[in-house]
Amino acid sequence: MSEKRNTNNGSQVPDVPQLTFRHFQGDSDYLPMRAILIESNRTDEIHDTPSLDDIRNWCLPSTRFDPYRNLLFALSHNAEGKPDVIGFSRVFWYTGLEDTRLYAQLSFLHPDWREREVWPIIVQQNERRLREIAASHPFTHQRFYQAWATSTQVKWKSVLKSEGYQAVRHFNNMLYRLDDFPTRALPAGLQVRPVQLEHYRNIWEAQREVQLELFEVVAENWTEEMYEAWLANPSHTPQLWQVAWDGDVVAGMVLNRIDEAENKQLGRKRGYTEHIFVRRAWRKCGLARALLARSLQVLKGQGMEEVELGVDTENKSGAYEFYKRLGYQTFSTDVWYRKPME
């Protein structure tokens, strides 16, 4: 049996030479976090280079996240005793579908340490903190630990499985090449209008209605208090949105966007067809196909060469098969993992 020793935050972990833990210390941690993310993404073939602003925003406190308690740093000490950050994790919670309470973790470890018994210890430390958070909540929900992995994160997936996590959902990331695209007329009686400021509330209400039906919902994002935050979302590009109206009622939408900074960084011309929703009364009349056809045309007109979307492959509406028939092709898969909380 492994010996145990205390960590900086007072808990005990199996003995791994030179390994300790500490909490977030403020701005000085942004650079090591970015370095870990860059090395981690490179090894896992994830084409994303976070900026310091991205990390700073990621560490902002909220009602469900305290960076000084919910960010954990793994340290390795060299021969002189100097600590180096070799990994970090972030824990938080939210309410999912059917009032399920989810206690989630994101974890990143430098590739040089992945073959040692470090990552399982980090997961265990995260679970300890998540149990503390859960203990402060009324016991009125189903409770699960949750984590995510993309298809290229082989080591992380094996760690989660070794710690008792099971895959519960698969989300495919799909691309459509804009060499050609379908055309489809809107169903009779519906029209698409340029989005105006006075439309935002109706669009948010319609999106909220459909989001609350989805497996991936974060219920706290759709409370009345979050409307102003939704309005201020910098990724919104309403000039590209395709919103279908039946009179003064939103029937369906595709909230398209283009991330110019990301395209410049990665040397590509990619748009996104996101938040593809049709409300119940207007389903199965061809509205989704018509709105997507318009979206592809709009993004092509903006100089894009391809478009991306993500889809829950187990979605009861059959969305995954629908997108395949349209011509979207899967290029990666994100897996959602859960484990019952004791």
C-alpha positions as CSV (number, residue, x, y, z in Angstrom):
1,M,0.0,0.0,0.0
2,S,1.2,3.5,-0.9
3,E,2.2,5.8,2.0
4,K,0.1,8.9,2.4
5,R,1.1,12.5,3.2
6,N,-0.6,15.8,3.7
7,T,-1.0,18.3,0.8
8,N,-0.9,22.1,1.1
9,N,-4.7,22.2,1.5
10,G,-4.7,19.7,4.4
11,S,-5.9,16.6,2.7
12,Q,-4.1,13.3,2.2
13,V,-3.1,11.7,-1.1
14,P,-1.1,8.6,-2.1
15,D,2.6,9.5,-2.0
16,V,4.0,10.7,-5.3
17,P,7.5,12.0,-5.0
18,Q,7.8,15.8,-5.3
19,L,4.0,16.4,-5.7
20,T,2.1,19.0,-3.7
21,F,-1.0,21.1,-4.3
22,R,-2.0,24.7,-3.7
23,H,-4.9,27.0,-4.6
24,F,-5.1,30.0,-7.0
25,Q,-2.9,32.9,-6.1
26,G,-4.2,35.6,-8.6
27,D,-2.8,37.2,-11.7
28,S,0.6,35.4,-11.3
29,D,-1.0,32.1,-12.2
30,Y,-2.3,33.1,-15.6
31,L,1.0,32.5,-17.4
32,P,1.6,29.0,-16.0
33,M,-2.0,28.1,-16.7
34,R,-1.6,29.2,-20.3
35,A,1.6,27.2,-20.7
36,I,-0.1,24.1,-19.4
37,L,-3.0,24.5,-21.7
38,I,-0.8,25.1,-24.8
39,E,1.2,21.9,-24.1
40,S,-1.9,19.9,-23.2
41,N,-3.7,21.0,-26.3
42,R,-0.7,20.3,-28.5
43,T,-0.4,16.8,-27.2
44,D,-4.1,16.1,-27.5
45,E,-4.3,17.6,-31.0
46,I,-6.7,20.3,-30.0
47,H,-6.2,23.4,-32.2
48,D,-6.8,26.1,-29.7
49,T,-4.3,28.6,-28.2
50,P,-5.9,30.4,-25.3
51,S,-4.9,34.1,-24.7
52,L,-4.2,35.5,-21.3
53,D,-7.5,37.4,-21.6
54,D,-9.3,34.1,-22.2
55,I,-7.7,32.7,-19.0
56,R,-8.4,35.8,-17.0
57,N,-12.1,35.6,-18.0
58,W,-12.1,31.9,-17.2
59,C,-11.0,32.7,-13.6
60,L,-13.6,35.4,-12.9
61,P,-15.6,34.7,-9.8
62,S,-19.4,34.1,-10.0
63,T,-22.2,32.8,-7.8
64,R,-21.2,29.3,-8.6
65,F,-17.4,29.6,-8.9
66,D,-14.8,30.9,-6.4
67,P,-11.4,30.9,-8.1
68,Y,-9.5,31.0,-4.7
69,R,-11.2,27.8,-3.6
70,N,-12.2,26.0,-6.9
71,L,-8.9,26.2,-8.8
72,L,-6.3,23.7,-7.8
73,F,-2.7,23.6,-8.9
74,A,-0.4,20.5,-8.9
75,L,3.2,21.3,-8.2
76,S,6.4,19.4,-8.8
77,H,9.5,20.4,-6.7
78,N,12.9,20.2,-8.3
79,A,16.2,19.2,-6.5
80,E,16.4,22.7,-5.0
81,G,12.9,22.6,-3.7
82,K,11.6,25.1,-6.2
83,P,7.9,24.4,-7.2
84,D,6.8,24.3,-10.9
85,V,3.1,24.1,-11.9
86,I,2.6,20.8,-13.8
87,G,-1.2,20.9,-14.0
88,F,-4.3,22.5,-12.7
89,S,-8.0,21.9,-12.5
90,R,-11.3,23.8,-12.1
91,V,-14.4,22.6,-10.4
92,F,-17.9,24.1,-10.5
93,W,-21.5,23.0,-10.4
94,Y,-24.8,23.5,-12.2
95,T,-28.3,22.2,-12.6
96,G,-29.0,20.0,-15.7
97,L,-32.0,18.4,-17.2
98,E,-34.8,17.3,-14.9
99,D,-33.2,19.1,-11.9
100,T,-30.1,16.9,-12.0
101,R,-27.3,18.6,-10.0
102,L,-23.9,18.2,-11.7
103,Y,-20.6,18.7,-9.9
104,A,-18.1,19.1,-12.7
105,Q,-14.3,19.3,-13.2
106,L,-12.0,20.3,-15.9
107,S,-8.4,19.1,-15.5
108,F,-5.2,19.7,-17.4
109,L,-1.8,18.0,-16.9
110,H,1.6,18.6,-18.6
111,P,2.3,15.7,-20.9
112,D,5.6,14.8,-19.1
113,W,3.6,13.8,-16.1
114,R,0.8,11.8,-17.7
115,E,2.3,8.4,-17.3
116,R,2.7,8.8,-13.5
117,E,-0.1,8.4,-10.9
118,V,-0.7,12.2,-10.8
119,W,-3.9,12.6,-12.8
120,P,-6.0,10.2,-10.7
121,I,-4.9,12.0,-7.6
122,I,-6.0,15.3,-9.1
123,V,-9.4,13.8,-9.9
124,Q,-9.7,12.6,-6.3
125,Q,-8.8,16.0,-4.9
126,N,-11.4,17.6,-7.2
127,E,-14.1,15.2,-6.0
128,R,-13.2,16.0,-2.4
129,R,-13.8,19.7,-3.1
130,L,-17.0,18.9,-5.0
131,R,-18.4,17.0,-2.1
132,E,-17.7,20.0,0.1
133,I,-19.8,22.1,-2.3
134,A,-22.6,19.6,-2.5
135,A,-22.8,19.4,1.3
136,S,-23.8,23.1,1.3
137,H,-26.8,22.4,-1.0
138,P,-30.2,21.0,-0.1
139,F,-30.4,17.3,-0.9
140,T,-33.2,17.7,-3.4
141,H,-31.6,16.6,-6.7
142,Q,-29.9,13.6,-8.3
143,R,-26.2,14.2,-7.9
144,F,-23.4,13.3,-10.2
145,Y,-19.8,14.1,-10.7
146,Q,-19.2,15.2,-14.3
147,A,-16.3,15.6,-16.7
148,W,-15.8,15.9,-20.4
149,A,-13.2,14.6,-23.0
150,T,-12.8,15.0,-26.7
151,S,-11.9,12.0,-28.9
152,T,-8.2,12.8,-29.0
153,Q,-7.8,13.1,-25.2
154,V,-6.9,9.4,-24.8
155,K,-5.0,9.6,-21.5
156,W,-7.7,11.8,-19.8
157,K,-10.4,9.4,-20.9
158,S,-8.5,6.4,-19.4
159,V,-8.1,8.3,-16.1
160,L,-11.8,9.0,-15.9
161,K,-12.7,5.4,-16.6
162,S,-10.2,4.2,-14.0
163,E,-11.9,6.5,-11.4
164,G,-15.3,5.1,-12.1
165,Y,-16.7,7.6,-14.6
166,Q,-18.9,6.2,-17.4
167,A,-19.7,7.8,-20.8
168,V,-23.3,9.0,-20.8
169,R,-23.5,11.1,-24.0
170,H,-21.7,11.8,-27.2
171,F,-21.7,15.1,-29.1
172,N,-20.3,15.1,-32.6
173,N,-18.6,18.2,-34.1
174,M,-19.5,18.3,-37.8
175,L,-18.3,20.3,-40.8
176,Y,-20.1,21.4,-44.0
177,R,-17.9,22.4,-46.9
178,L,-19.4,25.4,-48.7
179,D,-18.6,24.2,-52.2
180,D,-22.3,23.9,-52.7
181,F,-25.4,24.2,-50.5
182,P,-29.1,23.4,-50.7
183,T,-31.9,25.8,-51.2
184,R,-35.2,25.5,-49.5
185,A,-38.2,27.9,-49.3
186,L,-39.6,28.8,-45.9
187,P,-42.9,27.1,-45.0
188,A,-46.0,29.1,-46.0
189,G,-46.9,31.9,-43.6
190,L,-43.4,32.3,-42.1
191,Q,-40.8,34.9,-42.8
192,V,-37.3,35.8,-41.8
193,R,-36.6,39.5,-40.8
194,P,-33.4,41.3,-40.0
195,V,-32.9,41.1,-36.3
196,Q,-33.6,44.4,-34.5
197,L,-33.0,45.3,-30.8
198,E,-36.7,45.0,-30.0
199,H,-36.6,41.3,-31.2
200,Y,-34.0,40.2,-28.6
201,R,-36.4,39.5,-25.8
202,N,-38.6,37.2,-28.0
203,I,-35.5,35.4,-29.4
204,W,-34.1,34.8,-25.8
205,E,-37.5,33.5,-24.6
206,A,-37.8,31.1,-27.5
207,Q,-34.2,29.9,-27.1
208,R,-34.8,29.5,-23.3
209,E,-37.9,27.3,-24.0
210,V,-36.0,24.9,-26.2
211,Q,-32.8,24.9,-24.2
212,L,-34.6,23.7,-21.1
213,E,-35.6,20.6,-22.9
214,L,-32.0,19.6,-23.8
215,F,-29.6,17.1,-22.1
216,E,-26.8,19.7,-22.1
217,V,-28.8,22.5,-20.5
218,V,-27.3,24.7,-17.8
219,A,-30.5,25.8,-16.0
220,E,-28.7,28.7,-14.2
221,N,-27.9,30.3,-17.6
222,W,-31.7,30.7,-18.3
223,T,-32.9,32.4,-15.2
224,E,-34.4,35.9,-15.6
225,E,-31.3,37.4,-14.0
226,M,-29.2,36.0,-16.9
227,Y,-31.0,37.9,-19.7
228,E,-28.7,40.9,-19.4
229,A,-25.6,38.7,-19.6
230,W,-27.0,37.0,-22.7
231,L,-27.6,40.4,-24.3
232,A,-23.9,41.4,-23.6
233,N,-22.5,38.1,-25.0
234,P,-19.6,39.4,-27.3
235,S,-19.9,36.3,-29.6
236,H,-23.4,37.4,-30.8
237,T,-23.5,38.3,-34.5
238,P,-27.2,39.2,-34.9
239,Q,-26.6,40.4,-38.5
240,L,-26.0,36.8,-39.4
241,W,-28.9,35.3,-37.4
242,Q,-31.8,33.6,-39.3
243,V,-34.9,33.9,-37.2
244,A,-38.3,32.7,-38.6
245,W,-41.4,34.5,-37.4
246,D,-45.1,33.6,-37.5
247,G,-46.6,37.0,-37.1
248,D,-45.0,38.3,-33.9
249,V,-44.0,34.8,-32.6
250,V,-40.6,33.2,-33.1
251,A,-41.1,29.9,-34.8
252,G,-37.4,28.8,-35.2
253,M,-33.9,30.1,-35.5
254,V,-30.2,29.5,-36.4
255,L,-27.9,31.9,-34.5
256,N,-25.0,31.9,-36.9
257,R,-21.6,33.5,-36.0
258,I,-18.1,34.0,-37.3
259,D,-15.1,34.2,-35.0
260,E,-12.7,36.4,-36.9
261,A,-9.9,36.2,-34.3
262,E,-10.1,32.4,-34.3
263,N,-10.1,32.2,-38.1
264,K,-7.0,34.5,-38.3
265,Q,-5.2,32.4,-35.7
266,L,-5.9,29.1,-37.3
267,G,-5.6,30.3,-40.9
268,R,-9.1,29.2,-42.0
269,K,-12.5,30.6,-43.1
270,R,-15.0,28.9,-40.8
271,G,-18.5,30.0,-39.7
272,Y,-20.8,28.4,-37.1
273,T,-24.4,27.3,-37.5
274,E,-25.4,27.2,-33.8
275,H,-28.5,27.1,-31.7
276,I,-30.6,25.5,-34.4
277,F,-34.1,25.4,-32.9
278,V,-37.6,24.9,-34.1
279,R,-40.4,25.3,-31.5
280,R,-42.9,22.5,-31.1
281,A,-45.8,24.0,-33.1
282,W,-43.6,24.4,-36.2
283,R,-41.7,21.1,-36.2
284,K,-41.8,18.7,-39.1
285,C,-42.7,21.2,-41.7
286,G,-39.3,21.8,-43.2
287,L,-38.4,24.9,-41.2
288,A,-35.1,23.7,-39.9
289,R,-33.9,22.7,-43.4
290,A,-35.0,26.1,-44.8
291,L,-33.2,28.1,-42.0
292,L,-30.0,26.1,-42.4
293,A,-30.1,26.6,-46.2
294,R,-30.4,30.3,-45.6
295,S,-27.6,30.2,-43.0
296,L,-25.2,28.4,-45.3
297,Q,-25.9,31.0,-48.0
298,V,-25.3,33.9,-45.6
299,L,-22.0,32.5,-44.3
300,K,-20.8,31.7,-47.9
301,G,-21.6,35.4,-48.7
302,Q,-19.3,36.4,-45.8
303,G,-16.4,34.5,-47.5
304,M,-16.6,31.4,-45.4
305,E,-15.4,28.1,-46.8
306,E,-16.9,25.8,-44.2
307,V,-19.3,25.8,-41.3
308,E,-19.3,23.9,-38.0
309,L,-22.0,22.7,-35.7
310,G,-22.2,20.4,-32.6
311,V,-24.9,17.9,-32.1
312,D,-26.0,15.5,-29.4
313,T,-26.0,12.1,-31.2
314,E,-28.7,10.8,-28.9
315,N,-31.0,13.7,-29.3
316,K,-34.6,12.4,-29.5
317,S,-35.4,14.7,-32.5
318,G,-33.0,12.7,-34.7
319,A,-30.9,15.9,-35.3
320,Y,-27.7,13.9,-35.9
321,E,-29.1,11.9,-38.8
322,F,-30.7,15.1,-40.2
323,Y,-27.4,16.9,-40.4
324,K,-25.7,13.9,-42.0
325,R,-28.4,13.9,-44.7
326,L,-27.8,17.6,-45.3
327,G,-24.1,16.9,-45.9
328,Y,-22.4,17.7,-42.6
329,Q,-19.6,15.3,-41.7
330,T,-18.2,14.4,-38.2
331,F,-14.6,15.4,-37.5
332,S,-14.5,14.9,-33.8
333,T,-16.6,13.6,-30.8
334,D,-16.9,15.0,-27.3
335,V,-17.8,12.5,-24.6
336,W,-19.7,13.4,-21.4
337,Y,-18.8,11.3,-18.4
338,R,-20.6,11.0,-15.1
339,K,-20.2,9.1,-11.9
340,P,-22.8,9.0,-9.0
341,M,-21.9,11.1,-6.0
342,E,-21.7,9.2,-2.8
